Amino acid sequence: MSESDFLPEGTLRGLPGPLPAEERILWRGAPTVHGVMLRAFHARLVMLWFAAAAGLLALGAGLSEGPARALAVAGPTLLTGLLALALLWLFSWLVHRTTVYTITDRRVVMHVGIALPITLNLPHAQIESAGLRLFADGSGDIPLQLPPGERVAYLHLWPHARPWRVSRPEPMLRSVPDAHRVAALLAPALAARAAGTARIGEPLVSAPERPKAPAGRLAAAGSR
C-alpha cells in the first residue's frame, strides 16, 4: 500500500488534494541525485576524508614495513569509504524518489520526507521573496523566504532547506534541473500574486525582469 492510496481520487502525487479547476500547474519536478549527494550530503568531503586517512595510514606503514604493508593497511579504509559513498548515493536516490516539487500559478507545494513524508503548501502570497543559485550543470537551488511568524522546523525541511538558516528556516527547492527555467516560471507567478492578480499569462521561459513588488523578487542568491 502506498501513500497515494490514502489520497482522494484524481489527486496528483505530491499534492494534498485534487487541483482546483481554476488553478494550473506550471512545473513539477524533483532534486537531482547528483546534486543531493554532492551538496546536501557533501560526498566530496567524505571522499577526501577517507582518502586522507588511508594516505596517512599507508605512509606510516610504508615507512616502517614497506609498500605491501602500506596497501594492506590502507585497503580497509578505502573500502569503508566506498561503502560510505554507496550509502550516500542510496540516500540521495531516496530523496529524489520521494520528493515532488510542484509550482502552480497560486502556490508552491513541497512533498518531502523519506520515512515520514510531509506536504508543505506555500501560497505565493505568503512568500516574501525567492532566490536562485545556479550550478555548472544547469541545476540550482531556489530558496523561498517566508514572512516573520511563518515558520517550518528546520529538521522537518532538511535537506530541502537553505543551509545555515536555522533561526528563520527557508524552504528550498534543492538541486532542481534546468533551474533557470524553473525560476523564470516562478517569478511572474509571485509577482502576479503580489499585485493581487488572480491568474497570470503564459509561463515565461526566459529570464524575467525583476518585479517591483517584494513578494515577486527573484534574484540570484549565493551561499551566505
C-alpha positions as a Python dict, from the first residue, in 0.01 Angstrom:
ca = {
    (1, 'M'): (0, 0, 0),
    (2, 'S'): (140, 341, -97),
    (3, 'E'): (64, 692, 28),
    (4, 'S'): (-142, 757, -288),
    (5, 'D'): (-396, 502, -162),
    (6, 'F'): (-496, 748, 110),
    (7, 'L'): (-544, 1047, -122),
    (8, 'P'): (-875, 1148, -284),
    (9, 'E'): (-932, 1015, -633),
    (10, 'G'): (-786, 1240, -901),
    (11, 'T'): (-509, 1375, -677),
    (12, 'L'): (-167, 1403, -838),
    (13, 'R'): (126, 1260, -645),
    (14, 'G'): (279, 1526, -425),
    (15, 'L'): (-38, 1734, -387),
    (16, 'P'): (-259, 1735, -75),
    (17, 'G'): (-579, 1707, -280),
    (18, 'P'): (-728, 1744, -628),
    (19, 'L'): (-619, 2059, -809),
    (20, 'P'): (-898, 2321, -827),
    (21, 'A'): (-1035, 2381, -1174),
    (22, 'E'): (-912, 2743, -1180),
    (23, 'E'): (-556, 2652, -1078),
    (24, 'R'): (-296, 2530, -1323),
    (25, 'I'): (42, 2362, -1283),
    (26, 'L'): (346, 2548, -1415),
    (27, 'W'): (613, 2291, -1327),
    (28, 'R'): (668, 1966, -1138),
    (29, 'G'): (999, 1806, -1056),
    (30, 'A'): (1241, 1661, -802),
    (31, 'P'): (1601, 1712, -689),
    (32, 'T'): (1877, 1553, -893),
    (33, 'V'): (2052, 1258, -728),
    (34, 'H'): (2392, 1403, -814),
    (35, 'G'): (2312, 1742, -661),
    (36, 'V'): (2174, 1599, -337),
    (37, 'M'): (2472, 1369, -297),
    (38, 'L'): (2732, 1642, -352),
    (39, 'R'): (2570, 1943, -188),
    (40, 'A'): (2337, 1804, 79),
    (41, 'F'): (2537, 1501, 190),
    (42, 'H'): (2878, 1652, 100),
    (43, 'A'): (3009, 1341, -75),
    (44, 'R'): (3328, 1520, -182),
    (45, 'L'): (3427, 1588, 180),
    (46, 'V'): (3352, 1229, 276),
    (47, 'M'): (3566, 1102, -11),
    (48, 'L'): (3852, 1337, 79),
    (49, 'W'): (3839, 1238, 446),
    (50, 'F'): (3869, 866, 375),
    (51, 'A'): (4136, 926, 111),
    (52, 'A'): (4340, 1136, 354),
    (53, 'A'): (4300, 880, 632),
    (54, 'A'): (4404, 599, 401),
    (55, 'G'): (4703, 802, 280),
    (56, 'L'): (4829, 872, 632),
    (57, 'L'): (4792, 509, 736),
    (58, 'A'): (4969, 392, 421),
    (59, 'L'): (5251, 643, 470),
    (60, 'G'): (5316, 535, 826),
    (61, 'A'): (5304, 164, 744),
    (62, 'G'): (5508, 207, 427),
    (63, 'L'): (5792, 389, 601),
    (64, 'S'): (5825, 123, 868),
    (65, 'E'): (5721, -201, 698),
    (66, 'G'): (5727, -145, 323),
    (67, 'P'): (5479, -98, 34),
    (68, 'A'): (5297, -430, 81),
    (69, 'R'): (5205, -343, 437),
    (70, 'A'): (5102, 6, 329),
    (71, 'L'): (4850, -136, 83),
    (72, 'A'): (4720, -383, 341),
    (73, 'V'): (4663, -106, 593),
    (74, 'A'): (4505, 144, 351),
    (75, 'G'): (4279, -107, 177),
    (76, 'P'): (4012, -146, 450),
    (77, 'T'): (3990, 230, 494),
    (78, 'L'): (3938, 285, 122),
    (79, 'L'): (3679, 6, 113),
    (80, 'T'): (3492, 167, 402),
    (81, 'G'): (3499, 497, 213),
    (82, 'L'): (3348, 334, -95),
    (83, 'L'): (3073, 180, 117),
    (84, 'A'): (3004, 521, 272),
    (85, 'L'): (2973, 678, -74),
    (86, 'A'): (2738, 399, -181),
    (87, 'L'): (2516, 471, 121),
    (88, 'L'): (2518, 842, 41),
    (89, 'W'): (2414, 762, -316),
    (90, 'L'): (2130, 544, -185),
    (91, 'F'): (2005, 818, 48),
    (92, 'S'): (2032, 1072, -235),
    (93, 'W'): (1829, 846, -463),
    (94, 'L'): (1565, 806, -192),
    (95, 'V'): (1542, 1185, -156),
    (96, 'H'): (1499, 1213, -532),
    (97, 'R'): (1245, 930, -541),
    (98, 'T'): (1025, 1055, -256),
    (99, 'T'): (1029, 1430, -333),
    (100, 'V'): (783, 1615, -553),
    (101, 'Y'): (809, 1991, -604),
    (102, 'T'): (502, 2146, -766),
    (103, 'I'): (469, 2508, -876),
    (104, 'T'): (126, 2632, -976),
    (105, 'D'): (2, 2981, -1055),
    (106, 'R'): (-115, 3009, -691),
    (107, 'R'): (128, 2819, -469),
    (108, 'V'): (440, 2611, -425),
    (109, 'V'): (383, 2261, -290),
    (110, 'M'): (672, 2062, -146),
    (111, 'H'): (612, 1694, -80),
    (112, 'V'): (921, 1578, 109),
    (113, 'G'): (1035, 1312, 351),
    (114, 'I'): (1156, 953, 318),
    (115, 'A'): (1023, 776, 628),
    (116, 'L'): (769, 1040, 739),
    (117, 'P'): (656, 1237, 431),
    (118, 'I'): (501, 1579, 478),
    (119, 'T'): (341, 1818, 231),
    (120, 'L'): (411, 2192, 259),
    (121, 'N'): (155, 2417, 94),
    (122, 'L'): (306, 2764, 36),
    (123, 'P'): (71, 3016, -127),
    (124, 'H'): (251, 3271, -342),
    (125, 'A'): (103, 3549, -132),
    (126, 'Q'): (287, 3408, 172),
    (127, 'I'): (628, 3402, 1),
    (128, 'E'): (821, 3724, 61),
    (129, 'S'): (1094, 3652, -191),
    (130, 'A'): (1274, 3375, -373),
    (131, 'G'): (1639, 3328, -462),
    (132, 'L'): (1830, 3140, -726),
    (133, 'R'): (2172, 2978, -706),
    (134, 'L'): (2286, 2814, -1028),
    (135, 'F'): (2545, 2537, -1061),
    (136, 'A'): (2767, 2440, -1351),
    (137, 'D'): (2542, 2154, -1465),
    (138, 'G'): (2238, 2383, -1501),
    (139, 'S'): (2072, 2267, -1182),
    (140, 'G'): (2017, 2508, -896),
    (141, 'D'): (1868, 2587, -557),
    (142, 'I'): (1561, 2809, -517),
    (143, 'P'): (1513, 2915, -152),
    (144, 'L'): (1179, 3067, -51),
    (145, 'Q'): (1173, 3331, 222),
    (146, 'L'): (859, 3330, 435),
    (147, 'P'): (727, 3629, 633),
    (148, 'P'): (810, 3659, 1004),
    (149, 'G'): (590, 3431, 1212),
    (150, 'E'): (553, 3173, 934),
    (151, 'R'): (797, 2901, 1032),
    (152, 'V'): (862, 2539, 947),
    (153, 'A'): (1106, 2346, 1164),
    (154, 'Y'): (1450, 2319, 1002),
    (155, 'L'): (1474, 1947, 1079),
    (156, 'H'): (1137, 1887, 912),
    (157, 'L'): (1263, 2059, 599),
    (158, 'W'): (1619, 1928, 569),
    (159, 'P'): (1763, 1867, 315),
    (160, 'H'): (1501, 2090, 150),
    (161, 'A'): (1609, 2396, 348),
    (162, 'R'): (1853, 2675, 277),
    (163, 'P'): (2181, 2592, 456),
    (164, 'W'): (2260, 2769, 783),
    (165, 'R'): (1923, 2949, 808),
    (166, 'V'): (1824, 2774, 1132),
    (167, 'S'): (1664, 3055, 1333),
    (168, 'R'): (1443, 3152, 1039),
    (169, 'P'): (1434, 2846, 810),
    (170, 'E'): (1374, 2893, 439),
    (171, 'P'): (1214, 2608, 241),
    (172, 'M'): (1425, 2541, -66),
    (173, 'L'): (1371, 2364, -395),
    (174, 'R'): (1704, 2184, -389),
    (175, 'S'): (1910, 2097, -694),
    (176, 'V'): (1624, 2126, -942),
    (177, 'P'): (1718, 2052, -1304),
    (178, 'D'): (1708, 2343, -1550),
    (179, 'A'): (1681, 2579, -1255),
    (180, 'H'): (1695, 2898, -1464),
    (181, 'R'): (1378, 2798, -1648),
    (182, 'V'): (1204, 2699, -1323),
    (183, 'A'): (1294, 3038, -1174),
    (184, 'A'): (1159, 3211, -1484),
    (185, 'L'): (827, 3031, -1433),
    (186, 'L'): (808, 3114, -1064),
    (187, 'A'): (899, 3485, -1083),
    (188, 'P'): (593, 3612, -1274),
    (189, 'A'): (363, 3391, -1065),
    (190, 'L'): (495, 3551, -745),
    (191, 'A'): (472, 3898, -898),
    (192, 'A'): (113, 3839, -1010),
    (193, 'R'): (1, 3728, -663),
    (194, 'A'): (180, 4023, -503),
    (195, 'A'): (-11, 4256, -736),
    (196, 'G'): (-338, 4086, -645),
    (197, 'T'): (-388, 3926, -985),
    (198, 'A'): (-581, 3600, -976),
    (199, 'R'): (-421, 3449, -1285),
    (200, 'I'): (-107, 3505, -1486),
    (201, 'G'): (-32, 3483, -1853),
    (202, 'E'): (158, 3213, -2036),
    (203, 'P'): (465, 3092, -1841),
    (204, 'L'): (787, 3266, -1930),
    (205, 'V'): (1083, 3058, -2036),
    (206, 'S'): (1338, 3337, -2049),
    (207, 'A'): (1494, 3534, -1767),
    (208, 'P'): (1224, 3758, -1614),
    (209, 'E'): (1262, 4122, -1532),
    (210, 'R'): (1296, 4194, -1163),
    (211, 'P'): (944, 4270, -1031),
    (212, 'K'): (900, 4574, -810),
    (213, 'A'): (673, 4402, -559),
    (214, 'P'): (868, 4242, -268),
    (215, 'A'): (686, 3909, -291),
    (216, 'G'): (782, 3874, -655),
    (217, 'R'): (1153, 3937, -619),
    (218, 'L'): (1365, 3663, -772),
    (219, 'A'): (1734, 3742, -763),
    (220, 'A'): (2048, 3535, -779),
    (221, 'A'): (2146, 3429, -429),
    (222, 'G'): (2480, 3278, -347),
    (223, 'S'): (2557, 3080, -37),
    (224, 'R'): (2574, 3304, 264),
}
